[in-house]
Amino acid sequence: MDLDAARKLFPLVSEAGLRGLERIRQHACAPKWTHEIGDHVIAGDLEAVERFRREQAEPRPFARRGPPEELLAKLAALRERVPLWEERVPQGFDFPRDWGYLPTMTREDLASRVEKCLPLDEPRDRLIVYETSGTTGHAVRVPHHPRAVALLHVLAETALGWHGKKVREGAGEVSCLNLRAQASVWVYASIFSVWREAGFARINLNPHAWSGGVEDCRRFVEEMNPGFLSGDPGSFSEMLRLEVPARPSVLLSTAVALTRPLAQALEAKYGCPVLDWYSTTETGPVACSKPGAEGLALLASDLYVEIVDEEGLPVPEGARGEIVVSGGRNPFLPLLRYRTGDFARMVWGADGPRIVELEGRGSVVFRATDGSPVNPVDVGRALRQNFAVVQHEFVQRADGSCEAKLRPAWGSPINPDQVVAELRGLFGKDAMISASLDEALGVERKAIPYRSELV
């Protein structure tokens, strides 16, 4: 790739940056690249990144009821620019006073009427589209902007900073590798203008993604020497199984809940912190684990996060409900009380709110043999605290019987009989429960953690 061609993908790329990119792309053990992806960042985007860095560095008070004044004013001003908001929010609505009565947005809005979610006057010349299917059944195309994507890097800096780590920057360096372990996934190399043209690559640990199989994968990761690694727990489990050599400053775990045994195994093997990172395509990063307390600390200064009930009303402090997000930095998708479909509690500490007992995608109630309710939180806790589970699916059938499928982390065998015994502690000693292991769970399709067929 010559400099002119590279600048169609990376408008700010220098000769040194291009050499760094080609070092990744042309490495003797490089994976079979499937796509060419650029950051499309321009000078004005970097100025916005610097402003956001300053905002993130400033101490900020967290609002307990309703967004802070600055964000409220921004959201109220968007009412007449966003068709969906104009339809749902009455003229003259008092945002500060009646915040909890504002209608919520959902994934269905993005799936069926995404054009009404975009501000009318936002220029479309830099529009990009991300696609996500999630586990709710709604295929969603999320409109996005290169500047908003660039700003996400600042949130990674914030998370690493909480653990005393810094992002590796500069042309010729590799800031991050994103790991996947799937039958098929986009595989590509890139550079990040935000991090002074440091390199990046998404790679698939599946041996079929490499001309030389596992040995090429091991050598590529070792010689790229990335500053940090990101991936879901399944990918990190596969990294352990394949004995991929790496010296990262941090492992950033995404997509699904990270189990304590897997985190401990990764920390022991790679000698670095393992961060639990909560993010969605629609909202961007929301929260991340932070030393010193339980749960996940809120990351972004431009997001307001609340917990609501089924009607969209804020729940009492510490009560369980659905995570709802407002604000954000995506000019093509401003969020007004967007329901994530994820459920948790929010507790307050000296350093602000934290999300605890996060369970993704759906609120389900199971029943014990005596008819009492069993919360999915307790099922998840029983599995994740006692077994090195990468992903799981748990279903209660119409007759009350239960089935658990578990994908174990590599090197941490799970005895299905022990799983059954642990779950009977929740459902009753005579509960009909079966447990099985599935090494491919979550590989070909997304796992649905909890499901009930009870009427």
N, C-alpha and C positions, 0 to 999 in steps of 0.2 A: 504494500500500500504506500503510495507516495503522499507528500504533504498536502497537496490539493485535495486528493481523495479523502484523506483523514479529516480535513477541516469541514467536510460535509457532515461528519458525525461528531467531531470535537472542534467547534469553531475556534477555540483558543489554543489548540495544540501547537507546541514548539517542536523543533527538530529533536531535542532531547526527549520530549514526551513521546514522540513517535518511535524513537529507538527503544524506549522502555516498553511500549506496546508491542512492538515487533519481537522483542526479547521473549515476551510471554507467548505470542502467537506462533513463533517459529521455533520454540524450544524442541529439542530432539524427542522429548517424551510428552509433548503436549497432547491433550485429548483431541478427539475428533470434533472440531468446532462445527457448530450447526448454524450459528447466526452471527451477524455483525451488529453490535449495539453501541450507540454513542451517548454522551451525556448532554449534548446540544446546549451546553452552558455558554452564555455570553458575558461580557464584562459587567453589565448591569446586574446579572445574577450574583456575581461574586461580591458586589457592593451590598446586595441584600443579605448575603450570607454573613458578612461582617456585622451588619446591624443586628441580625438575629443572634449572633454570638454574644454581643454586648447585652442583649435582652436576657439571654439565658444565664449570663453571669451575674445579673443583678438579683439580690435577695427579693423575694416576692411573697406577700401575704396571700394565703389561699382562702378563697371565699367559701364559706360554709353553706350559704343559701343564695344561689344565683351568681352569675358571672360578675367579675369586677366591672367597674363603670366603663372603662375603655373598651372592653370587649362587648358589653351591652350596647354601647353607642354604635359600634361597627355592625353588629347584627341587626339592630333596628334600622340602620341606614340601608341595609341590603333588601329590606322587605319589598320595595317597589322595583328592584332590579331582578329579583328571582321570581319567576312566574308561580312556582309552587308555593312560595311563602306568601305571595300576594293573594293567592286563592284561599289560603288557610288561616292567615292572620288578619283579623279585622283592622280596618283603618283606625289609627289612633290608639291601638292596643298599648297598654302601659307595660313595657317589657320589665322594668325593675320590680314593679309592684306585683304583677301577676305572672311572673316567670313560670311557676310550676304548672300553669294552666295552658301554656303554649302547646299546640299539637306537636307530636313527634314525627321525625322522618324514619323510614325503614328501608331495608334492602329492596322491598317491593317497589318503592319509588324509583330506585336506580334501575331495577329490572324492567319496569314497564313505562316509565315516564322520565327517563334521565334528562331529556332535552329541557324539561321544566325546572330542573335543578341548577342549570347553568345561568349565571347572570347575563341578562340580555345584551349588555354593553361591553362584555369582556371580549377583546379581540381573539379570534380563533386561529390566528396564524401560527401559534406555537402549541396548539392542542395535541396532546398525545393520549393514547387510550391504553389502560391496563385492563386485563380481563381476569376475573376471579369467579369461581363457581361456589366456593364456600361449602358448607355442609347443610345448608338450609334448603337446597334445591333450586334456589334462584341463581341463574347465570347472570352475572353482573359485569357490565363494562363501565369502568370508572374513568371519567375524564380527568386528565392530569396535566401538569405544566412542568417543563424542565426546571424552572426556578424553584418550584415547590419540592421537587425531588432533590435538588441541590441542598435545600435547607434541612433535609432529613439527616444529612451528614453531621450537622451540628448536634443533633440529638444523640447520635452515636458517640460523639466527643464527650457530651455530658455524662452519658452512662459510663464510659471508660474512666472519665475523670473521678467519678464517685469511688472507683476502686483503685485510684492512684495510678492510672495508666493513661498513655497518650497514643493517639493515632500516628502511624508512621507515614510521613509525607515526603514528597519529592520525586522528580522524574528518575526512573531507574529502580525505585523501591516498589515493593508490592504491599499495599496497605491491608488488603483483605482478600481471602478466598471464601466464596460461598459454596458450601458443600451440599450436594443432593445425593440421594441414593434411590433412584427410581428406574423403572424400565425405560422411560423416555423423558427427557427434559431439555430445555434450551441450554446450550453450552456455548459460552462466549468469553472473549477477553475484552477489557476496556481500560480506560484510565479516568481518573477523577480530577477535573480541573479544580474542584474545591480543595483537594488535598495536594495541590501543586503538582499535578500530573502523576501522582502515584498510581501504580497499576492495580487492577482488580480482575478476577476471573470467577465465573460460575463454572463449577466442574461437577460431573456425575461420577460417583465412586463405583458405579456399576462397571465391572471389567469390560463389558462390551463397548463402553464409551472410549476405550483406549486401544490403540493399535497393538501395544505390547502388554495389554492386560494390567493386572495389579502392580507389577513391577514398575511399569511406566507411571502409574498413578502415584506410587510411593516416591519415586525419584522426582517427579514434577513438583509435588508439594514440598518436599525437602529443599529442593534447589530454588523454588520461588521464595521460600522463607517469609511467609506473610506475617504482617504485624499482628493481625488477629484473624480468627476464623468464625464464620457464622454458619448456621444450619439448624435443622430441626433435630430433635432427639434421636430419630431414626438414623439420620446421617451420621451423627456423632457416635452412635452405637456401632455403625458399620465401620467408621474410622478406627475404632478400637479393635474390631474383629480383624481388619486388614492390617493392623499394626502400621498405620500411616505415620511416618516420622514428621514431627513438627515442633516448633518452639514458639508458639504464639504467646502474646501477653495476656490474651483474654479469649475465651470461647463464648460466643453470643448465641444462646439457644432461643429459637423462635418457633412459631406456628402452633405447637401444642405444649401442654404442661410438661415441665421437666421434673423427673422423679429424683428424690434425694439420693437413692443408691447410684443412679447413673451419674449424677453430678459429682458424687464423691469418687467414683471410678475415674471420671475424666480429670478431676483435679489431681488425683494420685498419679495418673499416667503422664499428664502434660504440665503439671506443676504451675497452674495458673488459675485465676478465678473463672468460674462458670456463671455467666449472667443469664437470668431468666427474663426474657424480653417479650412484652405484650404489645402487639401491633396488629392493625388490619389494613388492607389495601385502601379502604375508604377513609380511614382516619389518620393513617400514618402511625408512628410510634406513640403509645399512650403511657406506658409505665415500664419500669425495670427494677429488678432486685437491687438493693442498696445495703451496704454493710450496716449492721447495728440494730435492725428490727425486722419483724416478719413482713411478709407480703411484698408488694411491688410499689415503689414510690412513683408519683406522677412525674413525667419527664418534661412536657412541653409547656412553655410559658403562655402560649397562645391557644391552649385548649382548656375548656371548662368541662370537668367530668363529674357526673352525678349518678346516683343510684335511684331508680324509680320502680314503682309497682306496675301492675298490668295496665292501669289506667293512665300511666305516664306521670303520676304524681310522685314527688320526692318522698322516699321512705324515711322513717326516723333514723337518726344517726346510729350506725352500726348494724342496721337491719339489712337483710338480704334482698336483692332485686337485680334488675337489668342495668348494665352499664350503658349510659347515654352520654354522648359527646357533642359539644358545641364549639364552633370557631374553626381553628385550623389555618393553614397557610396555602391551601390549594385554591387559587382564584376561580377555577372551573367547578369546584364543589365545596362551597361554604356549607358548614354543617349547622343545622338548627335542631338541637335535641335529637341527634341521630342515634337510633337504637342499634347497638352493635350485635344483639343476639347473644351476648355473653353475660353470665350472671356471677355476682360476687357480693361481698360486703365492703364497706369503706370504713376504716377506723382512723382516728386522728391521734397523732403523736406530737412530740415537740417540734419535729421538722415538717409537719403538715400531714396531709391525708395519705393513706396507703390502701391499695386494693388487696384484699385477702380472700382466700377461699374461692379463687377464680375457677369457674367451670364454663367451658366454652359451649356455645351453640345449643341452647335449649334448656328449659326448666322442666324436669320430670320428677314426679313423685312415685316411688315404689311402695309396695306394701309388704310388711313382715307377715309371718304365718298367723299372728294374733290380730291382724288387721291394722296395726299401727303404721304410720308413715315412715319410710326410710328415705332420707335425703341423698341425692346423688353425691353431694359433698362428702358424706360419710363413706360412700362406696369408693369414691376416688381416693380418699385419704387412706382407707384400708389397703387399697392396691398399691398406691405410690409410696407409702411409708414403709411397707413391708416387703415389696418386691421390686426388682429393677425392671420396670415396665417401660417400654418405649411408647407404645400406644395400646389402647384397649377398647373393646366394645362390650357393653353390658346390656342385656335385654331381659325384661320380665314378660313372659308369655301370658296369654289370657287366662290360663289355668293357674297362674301364680308361680310357676316354675321359672328359674332364672338360668341364663347362659352367659358365661364370661369367656371372651376370647382375648388372649394376651399376646403381645409381641415382646419377647424378652430382650433386654439389652445383651449384647454379645458378652460372653464370659460370665454371665450371672444367671445360671439355670434356675428355672422356676418349677416347683413341684405343684401340679394342679390340685392335688389333694390338700395341700396347705392353703391354697387359694380358697377352696371350698370351705375349709374349716374357718378361715378368717371371715368369709362372707356370712357363714351361718351365725357368727357372733352378732351380726346385724339383723338377719332375717329370721332367725330362730333355729334351734338345734335340729329340727326335723324338716327344714326347708329343702325343697327339691332344687338343687343347684349343681350345675355341671361347669367345668372349666377346661379349656383346651388352649394349646399354644399354636400360634399362626405366625410364622416368620415373615410372611408377605403382607401382613396387615398394614394398611396405610400406604402400600407401595403402588398398587395399580389404581386405587381409589382412596378418597379421604375416609378415615374411620369416623363413625358416629359413636361417641363415647357412651351415650345413654339413650335407651329407647324402652317405652312401655306399651304393651298391648292390652293392658287392663282397661276395662270399660269404666 
